[in-house]
Amino acid sequence: MNTAIPTPLDDATIAKVLQASKSEAASGRVQESDLLLARVAQQAPNHPAVLNELGVRMLARGAPEQAHALFARATQADPKHPTLWANLASSLKQLGRPAEEIDAVEKALALEPRHLSALLQKGAYLEARDDPRNAARTYQNVLACLAPGQEVPPHLKEAVAHAKAMVDADLAALTTKLEAPLAKVSAHHGGHRQRRVDLCLDILMGKRRPYHSQPTWMYFPELPAIEFFERSEFPWLDAIEAATPEIRAELLRVMVADREGLQPYIDFPDGLPVDQFRELNRSRRWSAYFLWNQSDAVSDHIARCPVSARMLETAPRCRVERRAPTAFFSILDPNTRIPAHTGVTNTRCTVHLPLIVPPDCGFRVGATTREWVPGEAWVFDDTIEHEAWNLSDTPRAILIFDIWNPLLTEAERDMITVATEIYAEYYATGAQGAL
């Protein structure tokens, strides 16, 4: 192995040699690793990265005094690197110097507030000072820094797991403290469930994250972002739910007699920035049998599904030329996921009527996950991030249609209809429409 180090040493060369030294150590070749580190230390004795790596080795070998001296020199050489301050704090902790330890931690966090190691160190410091509540609040920041599904570095996994346990215990204690006072207030107001208060407190205590309306086209301001609307707000759904057996029978006949009418639901032209749908684009794994498609009635499909069409006409559907209504049977193949996405406008809402639901199917809107139950409809805002999955070995089928957002006034609906139709016509006519 050629261990020669070119001179003069620059940052790139030093980084390369240090990485080689770490690789040797990871492979169990400690002597070779130490030799590389010693050689680079001879030629760059005051480089902060070299001093830091030497300090890490000393700390691992139970020599906190030597480690502290090296980290102190490293922070003097590069006082704007948060990891150097976090490592200095580690050596000070082992030396039993808490005031200096927390000072170094705070310096690291001042440079990088999301520095995972420094946040964990601060939480541990507060725990050691018998301040579990503020420790838990610091650990909440640790968890907030981790993106969903993010892999935790192996050397931090145990500390992060401890942080989560501390946060969970703290939230449980806070929840217990809130129960009686909130129950008293609720009783004073008739004992009814206060759904929005529940959601507020869940977000406050980190039990769920807030999701906002993010339409891909038209955003209507000042409409609340409601993941799932209360079913009781849509009494007209009762009749549609009651017709579920007949609607399902029509779907089953279609799947036998008119499979050619099924088409890929996702059918984007090349070049659109919709990478999340790459696997499903033009794929029958997620197929649709349209009764209405962006205001156009599919007459032969409607003729095959007269009950479905008749029941859809009882809903407060949008009537917008070139845009709405849309209504279709949605077929999701086995072992297929619809990736997280958002709809085009919050002026409308989406209705699902489940028809065929095998096990291992689910649906998430924002922070709320539900399972479809055949014959039980729900209404949701599809401009809030949502996704669906069928992990079973049989297809899942639901009836999907759009309605006006119930929080719009009649005047707002009429004006949005006119504005949308003019917009659609303007761009449909191309350059001539701009004359």
Summary of the structure (lengths in Angstrom):
residues: 435
radius of gyration: 30.3
end to end distance: 73.0
largest distance: 85.6
contacts: 1276
relative contact order: 0.07
helix: 51%
strand: 14%
